[in-house]
Amino acid sequence: MSELQKIEKIAEGIMAEYYGTKQDCGTEYQKWTYALLQAEKILKGDLVINPKTHAYWKDYVQNIIES
């Protein structure tokens, strides 16, 4: 899986509000852009999913990163 595909897959989870923070206002394009920026930070390790509150999703994202 390419880096871009990983970012998109992680961003889909953010848009579904499984983890991360979905932007409340703005157009869908702006919300998607915000999710992509968060996903990129998660992929690089600059942003971490809390394992205490989102244990399943942390493992899910880790599997995406390692693929």
N, CA, C and O atoms as CSV, one atom per row, in Angstrom:
chain,resi,resn,atom,element,x,y,z
A,1,MET,N,N,0.858,-1.165,0.000
A,1,MET,CA,C,0.000,0.000,0.000
A,1,MET,C,C,0.908,1.232,0.000
A,1,MET,O,O,1.846,1.324,0.792
A,2,SER,N,N,0.619,2.168,-0.890
A,2,SER,CA,C,1.432,3.381,-0.968
A,2,SER,C,C,1.107,4.319,0.196
A,2,SER,O,O,0.100,4.151,0.883
A,3,GLU,N,N,1.967,5.293,0.401
A,3,GLU,CA,C,1.756,6.252,1.495
A,3,GLU,C,C,0.451,7.018,1.297
A,3,GLU,O,O,-0.273,7.272,2.259
A,4,LEU,N,N,0.152,7.383,0.060
A,4,LEU,CA,C,-1.083,8.115,-0.231
A,4,LEU,C,C,-2.313,7.260,0.082
A,4,LEU,O,O,-3.293,7.765,0.629
A,5,GLN,N,N,-2.269,5.984,-0.256
A,5,GLN,CA,C,-3.382,5.087,0.045
A,5,GLN,C,C,-3.568,4.932,1.550
A,5,GLN,O,O,-4.700,4.867,2.031
A,6,LYS,N,N,-2.478,4.874,2.288
A,6,LYS,CA,C,-2.557,4.771,3.745
A,6,LYS,C,C,-3.202,6.017,4.337
A,6,LYS,O,O,-4.057,5.923,5.217
A,7,ILE,N,N,-2.791,7.177,3.853
A,7,ILE,CA,C,-3.357,8.438,4.343
A,7,ILE,C,C,-4.854,8.484,4.062
A,7,ILE,O,O,-5.636,8.873,4.929
A,8,GLU,N,N,-5.254,8.092,2.863
A,8,GLU,CA,C,-6.681,8.102,2.514
A,8,GLU,C,C,-7.476,7.138,3.389
A,8,GLU,O,O,-8.578,7.468,3.827
A,9,LYS,N,N,-6.931,5.955,3.647
A,9,LYS,CA,C,-7.621,4.955,4.467
A,9,LYS,C,C,-7.787,5.451,5.911
A,9,LYS,O,O,-8.847,5.278,6.514
A,10,ILE,N,N,-6.739,6.063,6.453
A,10,ILE,CA,C,-6.815,6.619,7.813
A,10,ILE,C,C,-7.812,7.777,7.845
A,10,ILE,O,O,-8.581,7.907,8.798
A,11,ALA,N,N,-7.802,8.618,6.812
A,11,ALA,CA,C,-8.717,9.762,6.743
A,11,ALA,C,C,-10.170,9.305,6.681
A,11,ALA,O,O,-11.049,9.979,7.219
A,12,GLU,N,N,-10.439,8.178,6.038
A,12,GLU,CA,C,-11.804,7.651,5.989
A,12,GLU,C,C,-12.316,7.362,7.408
A,12,GLU,O,O,-13.482,7.619,7.709
A,13,GLY,N,N,-11.455,6.832,8.269
A,13,GLY,CA,C,-11.833,6.577,9.660
A,13,GLY,C,C,-12.096,7.855,10.432
A,13,GLY,O,O,-12.976,7.901,11.292
A,14,ILE,N,N,-11.334,8.886,10.124
A,14,ILE,CA,C,-11.544,10.181,10.775
A,14,ILE,C,C,-12.889,10.756,10.332
A,14,ILE,O,O,-13.648,11.267,11.155
A,15,MET,N,N,-13.182,10.675,9.044
A,15,MET,CA,C,-14.458,11.186,8.540
A,15,MET,C,C,-15.643,10.405,9.107
A,15,MET,O,O,-16.731,10.960,9.263
A,16,ALA,N,N,-15.445,9.141,9.413
A,16,ALA,CA,C,-16.499,8.327,10.014
A,16,ALA,C,C,-16.579,8.536,11.522
A,16,ALA,O,O,-17.438,7.967,12.196
A,17,GLU,N,N,-15.667,9.366,12.044
A,17,GLU,CA,C,-15.585,9.725,13.462
A,17,GLU,C,C,-15.238,8.536,14.363
A,17,GLU,O,O,-15.679,8.466,15.510
A,18,TYR,N,N,-14.436,7.598,13.826
A,18,TYR,CA,C,-13.955,6.475,14.640
A,18,TYR,C,C,-12.832,6.926,15.565
A,18,TYR,O,O,-12.701,6.420,16.680
A,19,TYR,N,N,-12.027,7.869,15.110
A,19,TYR,CA,C,-10.899,8.408,15.869
A,19,TYR,C,C,-10.557,9.754,15.258
A,19,TYR,O,O,-11.080,10.108,14.202
A,20,GLY,N,N,-9.683,10.506,15.914
A,20,GLY,CA,C,-9.338,11.831,15.413
A,20,GLY,C,C,-10.470,12.808,15.656
A,20,GLY,O,O,-11.417,12.509,16.383
A,21,THR,N,N,-10.368,13.966,15.048
A,21,THR,CA,C,-11.366,15.012,15.222
A,21,THR,C,C,-11.889,15.441,13.870
A,21,THR,O,O,-11.132,15.936,13.034
A,22,LYS,N,N,-13.184,15.254,13.649
A,22,LYS,CA,C,-13.801,15.694,12.404
A,22,LYS,C,C,-14.179,17.154,12.541
A,22,LYS,O,O,-14.769,17.561,13.541
A,23,GLN,N,N,-13.841,17.931,11.542
A,23,GLN,CA,C,-14.174,19.350,11.536
A,23,GLN,C,C,-15.687,19.497,11.467
A,23,GLN,O,O,-16.336,18.831,10.660
A,24,ASP,N,N,-16.257,20.361,12.305
A,24,ASP,CA,C,-17.711,20.512,12.382
A,24,ASP,C,C,-18.286,21.435,11.313
A,24,ASP,O,O,-19.384,21.196,10.812
A,25,CYS,N,N,-17.556,22.477,10.965
A,25,CYS,CA,C,-18.109,23.428,10.016
A,25,CYS,C,C,-17.261,23.459,8.742
A,25,CYS,O,O,-16.140,22.954,8.711
A,26,GLY,N,N,-17.810,24.048,7.724
A,26,GLY,CA,C,-17.104,24.137,6.453
A,26,GLY,C,C,-17.704,23.197,5.425
A,26,GLY,O,O,-18.620,22.430,5.719
A,27,THR,N,N,-17.174,23.270,4.222
A,27,THR,CA,C,-17.659,22.412,3.145
A,27,THR,C,C,-17.106,21.004,3.324
A,27,THR,O,O,-16.186,20.781,4.112
A,28,GLU,N,N,-17.673,20.064,2.592
A,28,GLU,CA,C,-17.179,18.682,2.665
A,28,GLU,C,C,-15.721,18.615,2.213
A,28,GLU,O,O,-14.940,17.823,2.740
A,29,TYR,N,N,-15.358,19.445,1.239
A,29,TYR,CA,C,-13.972,19.499,0.770
A,29,TYR,C,C,-13.046,19.933,1.906
A,29,TYR,O,O,-11.971,19.361,2.082
A,30,GLN,N,N,-13.456,20.935,2.671
A,30,GLN,CA,C,-12.645,21.414,3.794
A,30,GLN,C,C,-12.543,20.347,4.881
A,30,GLN,O,O,-11.479,20.162,5.473
A,31,LYS,N,N,-13.643,19.648,5.144
A,31,LYS,CA,C,-13.625,18.584,6.150
A,31,LYS,C,C,-12.690,17.455,5.717
A,31,LYS,O,O,-11.928,16.928,6.527
A,32,TRP,N,N,-12.750,17.090,4.444
A,32,TRP,CA,C,-11.895,16.027,3.923
A,32,TRP,C,C,-10.426,16.449,3.995
A,32,TRP,O,O,-9.568,15.645,4.359
A,33,THR,N,N,-10.135,17.694,3.654
A,33,THR,CA,C,-8.763,18.201,3.714
A,33,THR,C,C,-8.238,18.150,5.150
A,33,THR,O,O,-7.097,17.751,5.383
A,34,TYR,N,N,-9.064,18.551,6.100
A,34,TYR,CA,C,-8.689,18.514,7.517
A,34,TYR,C,C,-8.397,17.076,7.949
A,34,TYR,O,O,-7.429,16.822,8.666
A,35,ALA,N,N,-9.237,16.140,7.511
A,35,ALA,CA,C,-9.032,14.723,7.840
A,35,ALA,C,C,-7.740,14.201,7.214
A,35,ALA,O,O,-7.009,13.440,7.848
A,36,LEU,N,N,-7.455,14.601,5.984
A,36,LEU,CA,C,-6.221,14.170,5.326
A,36,LEU,C,C,-4.986,14.688,6.054
A,36,LEU,O,O,-3.996,13.970,6.193
A,37,LEU,N,N,-5.044,15.933,6.516
A,37,LEU,CA,C,-3.913,16.501,7.252
A,37,LEU,C,C,-3.689,15.759,8.565
A,37,LEU,O,O,-2.545,15.501,8.940
A,38,GLN,N,N,-4.770,15.410,9.271
A,38,GLN,CA,C,-4.647,14.624,10.499
A,38,GLN,C,C,-4.079,13.243,10.206
A,38,GLN,O,O,-3.217,12.747,10.931
A,39,ALA,N,N,-4.573,12.625,9.132
A,39,ALA,CA,C,-4.117,11.287,8.762
A,39,ALA,C,C,-2.627,11.282,8.458
A,39,ALA,O,O,-1.912,10.349,8.823
A,40,GLU,N,N,-2.167,12.324,7.790
A,40,GLU,CA,C,-0.737,12.429,7.485
A,40,GLU,C,C,0.087,12.529,8.777
A,40,GLU,O,O,1.150,11.920,8.890
A,41,LYS,N,N,-0.415,13.302,9.749
A,41,LYS,CA,C,0.276,13.422,11.035
A,41,LYS,C,C,0.277,12.087,11.775
A,41,LYS,O,O,1.270,11.734,12.411
A,42,ILE,N,N,-0.819,11.347,11.699
A,42,ILE,CA,C,-0.878,10.031,12.337
A,42,ILE,C,C,0.127,9.097,11.688
A,42,ILE,O,O,0.837,8.366,12.378
A,43,LEU,N,N,0.190,9.118,10.364
A,43,LEU,CA,C,1.118,8.256,9.631
A,43,LEU,C,C,2.572,8.558,9.990
A,43,LEU,O,O,3.386,7.645,10.128
A,44,LYS,N,N,2.892,9.843,10.141
A,44,LYS,CA,C,4.266,10.250,10.469
A,44,LYS,C,C,4.599,10.067,11.945
A,44,LYS,O,O,5.766,10.128,12.329
A,45,GLY,N,N,3.573,9.843,12.779
A,45,GLY,CA,C,3.806,9.665,14.204
A,45,GLY,C,C,3.728,10.942,15.011
A,45,GLY,O,O,4.003,10.934,16.211
A,46,ASP,N,N,3.354,12.055,14.366
A,46,ASP,CA,C,3.232,13.334,15.067
A,46,ASP,C,C,1.940,13.420,15.880
A,46,ASP,O,O,1.845,14.212,16.817
A,47,LEU,N,N,0.951,12.606,15.522
A,47,LEU,CA,C,-0.336,12.580,16.200
A,47,LEU,C,C,-0.619,11.124,16.560
A,47,LEU,O,O,-0.497,10.237,15.716
A,48,VAL,N,N,-0.993,10.881,17.805
A,48,VAL,CA,C,-1.167,9.512,18.290
A,48,VAL,C,C,-2.625,9.292,18.689
A,48,VAL,O,O,-3.257,10.162,19.289
A,49,ILE,N,N,-3.143,8.121,18.348
A,49,ILE,CA,C,-4.486,7.742,18.769
A,49,ILE,C,C,-4.392,7.185,20.181
A,49,ILE,O,O,-3.579,6.300,20.449
A,50,ASN,N,N,-5.213,7.695,21.079
A,50,ASN,CA,C,-5.181,7.290,22.479
A,50,ASN,C,C,-5.591,5.821,22.618
A,50,ASN,O,O,-6.729,5.471,22.305
A,51,PRO,N,N,-4.683,4.961,23.081
A,51,PRO,CA,C,-5.017,3.541,23.198
A,51,PRO,C,C,-6.008,3.233,24.321
A,51,PRO,O,O,-6.628,2.169,24.315
A,52,LYS,N,N,-6.168,4.135,25.271
A,52,LYS,CA,C,-7.107,3.898,26.371
A,52,LYS,C,C,-8.553,4.103,25.933
A,52,LYS,O,O,-9.451,3.400,26.397
A,53,THR,N,N,-8.777,5.055,25.051
A,53,THR,CA,C,-10.138,5.352,24.623
A,53,THR,C,C,-10.473,4.769,23.250
A,53,THR,O,O,-11.646,4.587,22.921
A,54,HIS,N,N,-9.457,4.478,22.456
A,54,HIS,CA,C,-9.668,3.983,21.092
A,54,HIS,C,C,-8.746,2.803,20.795
A,54,HIS,O,O,-8.065,2.787,19.769
A,55,ALA,N,N,-8.722,1.823,21.685
A,55,ALA,CA,C,-7.789,0.691,21.559
A,55,ALA,C,C,-7.971,-0.061,20.243
A,55,ALA,O,O,-6.994,-0.346,19.551
A,56,TYR,N,N,-9.211,-0.381,19.899
A,56,TYR,CA,C,-9.446,-1.118,18.654
A,56,TYR,C,C,-8.963,-0.326,17.451
A,56,TYR,O,O,-8.301,-0.871,16.567
A,57,TRP,N,N,-9.291,0.955,17.418
A,57,TRP,CA,C,-8.941,1.774,16.255
A,57,TRP,C,C,-7.456,2.044,16.186
A,57,TRP,O,O,-6.914,2.204,15.093
A,58,LYS,N,N,-6.775,2.099,17.333
A,58,LYS,CA,C,-5.318,2.258,17.320
A,58,LYS,C,C,-4.685,1.055,16.625
A,58,LYS,O,O,-3.783,1.222,15.805
A,59,ASP,N,N,-5.148,-0.156,16.945
A,59,ASP,CA,C,-4.642,-1.363,16.294
A,59,ASP,C,C,-4.979,-1.369,14.802
A,59,ASP,O,O,-4.163,-1.767,13.972
A,60,TYR,N,N,-6.182,-0.924,14.480
A,60,TYR,CA,C,-6.626,-0.848,13.081
A,60,TYR,C,C,-5.701,0.070,12.271
A,60,TYR,O,O,-5.264,-0.287,11.177
A,61,VAL,N,N,-5.413,1.243,12.815
A,61,VAL,CA,C,-4.547,2.196,12.137
A,61,VAL,C,C,-3.117,1.664,12.063
A,61,VAL,O,O,-2.436,1.848,11.055
A,62,GLN,N,N,-2.667,1.011,13.122
A,62,GLN,CA,C,-1.317,0.442,13.111
A,62,GLN,C,C,-1.176,-0.580,12.001
A,62,GLN,O,O,-0.137,-0.644,11.345
A,63,ASN,N,N,-2.201,-1.376,11.786
A,63,ASN,CA,C,-2.176,-2.361,10.692
A,63,ASN,C,C,-2.100,-1.662,9.337
A,63,ASN,O,O,-1.419,-2.149,8.434
A,64,ILE,N,N,-2.781,-0.538,9.178
A,64,ILE,CA,C,-2.710,0.227,7.925
A,64,ILE,C,C,-1.288,0.748,7.735
A,64,ILE,O,O,-0.728,0.646,6.644
A,65,ILE,N,N,-0.713,1.300,8.784
A,65,ILE,CA,C,0.628,1.874,8.684
A,65,ILE,C,C,1.653,0.807,8.316
A,65,ILE,O,O,2.566,1.068,7.533
A,66,GLU,N,N,1.510,-0.380,8.870
A,66,GLU,CA,C,2.482,-1.452,8.631
A,66,GLU,C,C,2.276,-2.160,7.302
A,66,GLU,O,O,3.154,-2.903,6.865
A,67,SER,N,N,1.143,-1.950,6.651
A,67,SER,CA,C,0.890,-2.666,5.390
A,67,SER,C,C,1.630,-2.057,4.220
A,67,SER,O,O,1.519,-2.547,3.096
